[in-house]
Amino acid sequence: MNNIIHLTQVAGKTAANVVTPDGVLTSVWLGDVFKMQFDKIIAEGKGWGPDDVYKTVTLCKTWPMGWEKHSHENYFTSKEELDAYVENYRDWALCEDNEVRIDVYEWDLGPTYVEQHLFY
C-alpha cells in the first residue's frame, strides 16, 4: 500500500495530510514542504557554479605517504571537460604507480551520484 495524500485549503494555506501504509496520519503545510526542498537544494548546491553540470570528488594515494587526508572537489560545465580531467588522473596514476579515486556527480535539482573511477 502507498501513502495516501489529501490536500486541504485552510485559511488560504494548503495543508498536506498524509496517511502512511501503517495508518499514521501526518499533516504539514505544503509551503513548508517546498521550503524544506528548496533549502535542501540550496545547501547541496554550495560550490556549484550557475553553468556547472558535473562535480568530482578526488582522493589520491601516493607512495609512500598513503591516502590524502582531504579530498578535493572540481566542477565542470561539459562532459568533455570531465572526461579530460579523469583521463589526466588515469595517466598520472599509471605513470607514477599511484592510486586515484574519482567520484562523479551530475546536477539534477541536486547532486546525483553517477560513477566512480579507480585507477592504480
N, C-alpha and C positions, 0 to 999 in steps of 0.2 A: 504494500500500500504506500502511496506517496503522501507528501504533506498536502493538506487542504488549506488554501489561502482564500480569505474573504476580505475584500476591501470595503471600508465604510467611511463615509464622509461625516466628520464630527467638527462642528464649528469652523468649517472652511478648511480643515486639515484632513488628510487621508490617513486612516489607520489600517494597518495590515494585521489581520487576525489569522494566525497560523495554528492549525491543529496537526501535530506530528503523528506518525503512524502508531505511536504508543499512547495517543489520546491526550497529550499535553497541549494546553492552549497557551499560546504566547501572543502578545499584542505589542506592536511597535508602530510609531509614527513613520509613514513612508518617507517623509523628508529626512528623518534621522537615518534611515537605511541608505538613502542616496548620499547623505553627508559622510557616513562611515565608508562607503565605497569610494567616494571622491578622495577622502583623506588617505585611504589605503593606496590609491593610485598615485597621489602626490608623493607620499612617503617612499613608495617603491621607485618613483621616477627621479629621485635625487641623483644628480650626476649625469643623467641623460640629457643631451642637447636636443633642441627642437627638431633636428633632422636625423638624429641617431636612430638606427634600426637594430643594430647588434651591439652586444656588450660581451666582453670576455673577462673572465677572472683567471689569471695565470699564476701558477705556482711552479717554481723551478727548484731542481735539486742539482747541486754541483758537488763534484768530488773534490776534496774530502769533507766539505762543510755540511752536507745534508740539506734538508729542505729549508727554504727561506722561512723565516718566522711570519712574514706577512705576504699575502698575495697582492697582486696589483691588478687594477681594472683599466680596460681600454674600451673606447666606444667607436663605432664605425657607421658610416652612412650608407654603405653598399656592401653587397656580398663579395664583390671583387676585392675591396679593401680588407675585409675579414679574411678571405682566403689567402691573400698575400701575407698577412700577419701570421696566420697559422703555418704557412709554408716556411716562412723565415725561421720560426721557432723549431720546426721539424728539422730543417737543415742544421741549425745550431746544435740541437740535441744529438744528432747523428755524428757531426764532426767532432764535438768536444766530449763525447761519451758522458753526457749529462742527461737528466730527465726533465721533462716538461709536461705539466698537466694544464690543459686549457678547457675551461667550462664555457660554453657559448649560450647566450640568452638572446632572444628576439623580443622586441617590444610589441605587445598587442594588448593595449589597455592594462599594462603591467608586464613585468619581465616573465617570459615563458622559457623554461629550460629547453634547449634544442639538442645539444650533443656535447660529448666530451672527447677531447683528443688527448692521447697519452703517447708521448714519444720518448724512447730511451735507446 
